[in-house]
Amino acid sequence: MPLGDAMMTQRAVRRVLPDPVDDAVVLKCIELALRAPTGANGQNWEFVVVKDQRSKDKLARRYRQAWWIYHNAMIRRVAARDESMAKITRAVQWQVDHFAEIPVLVVACLRLGVRDGKLPLVPLPHAAESGYYGSIYPSVQNLLLAARAMGLGASLITLPLWSVTSARRALGLPHSVTPCCVVPLGWPRGRYGPTTRRPVGEVTHLDTYGNRPWRDT
Ligand SMILES: Cc1cc2nc3c(=O)[nH]c(=O)nc-3n(C[C@H](O)[C@H](O)[C@H](O)COP(=O)(O)O)c2cc1C
């Protein structure tokens, strides 16, 4: 599908079928993800494709616990008076309840260290976080778009990784590898609905913050 169409319709599709997804399709999505940039071309990414039932069960438990806390502490009150948040809440609840049935979970990770002995990835003060996580999220967006183009349902989620220690244990990750987010993949139950986003003129500033000449266009 044309890239623009994929971008305009890519959204969090949480309700997916338990039917298997071919490894070839998953690997193609990851291959496309790898076209993304990384800091200093470090390519310090690792993708763990989780299909094993016990591993999915473990992550599902973590997701349920994290969602329970997050929902009760923050989301519930907002959802009570905001229908769009209530809708998201119902979709997340569905995903939490069916997480272990989702055929494939791709865990996008970053490895801290040297690549081919060439470049030590030294943490830098201010740019550290941006540079570090900035080396995984472009690839994750590529993964989401690839999934969209192939008709797969996908979403970017982080709550199952609430405890990094526990996630590392569930996935057998060494300390040098940090799980950043999970992309559950499956054939969608429904259709890709439209996305709702703020207008471009509202969030775009010219030269200085607050100068928004395109606001009313
Ligand atoms: C950093 C990040 C973390 C997210 N974590 C979760 C999550 O744990 N669970 C979930 O259901 N959605 C999660 N989302 C998905 C957002 O809720 C979703 O992208 C947003 O509601 C827009 O949805 P739409 O693309 O369908 O319009 C996350 C998104 C981002 C960018």
The ligand as an ORCA input file, in Angstrom:
! r2SCAN-3c Opt
* xyz 0 1
  C       5.514      5.103     24.583
  C       4.132      4.498     24.403
  C       3.675      3.561     25.323
  C       2.416      2.969     25.168
  N       2.017      1.991     26.058
  C       0.831      1.385     25.883
  C       0.427      0.310     26.734
  O       1.150     -0.106     27.638
  N      -0.776     -0.275     26.498
  C      -1.586      0.124     25.468
  O      -2.653     -0.459     25.291
  N      -1.228      1.121     24.640
  C      -0.042      1.753     24.809
  N       0.347      2.745     23.942
  C      -0.503      3.071     22.774
  C      -1.221      4.407     22.889
  O      -2.243      4.331     23.835
  C      -1.782      4.728     21.503
  O      -0.684      4.885     20.626
  C      -2.617      5.994     21.472
  O      -3.752      5.832     22.269
  C      -3.051      6.352     20.048
  O      -3.831      5.304     19.538
  P      -4.316      5.294     18.009
  O      -3.069      5.197     17.185
  O      -5.187      4.074     17.881
  O      -5.059      6.557     17.759
  C       1.596      3.342     24.071
  C       2.074      4.276     23.136
  C       3.324      4.836     23.286
  C       3.821      5.809     22.241
*
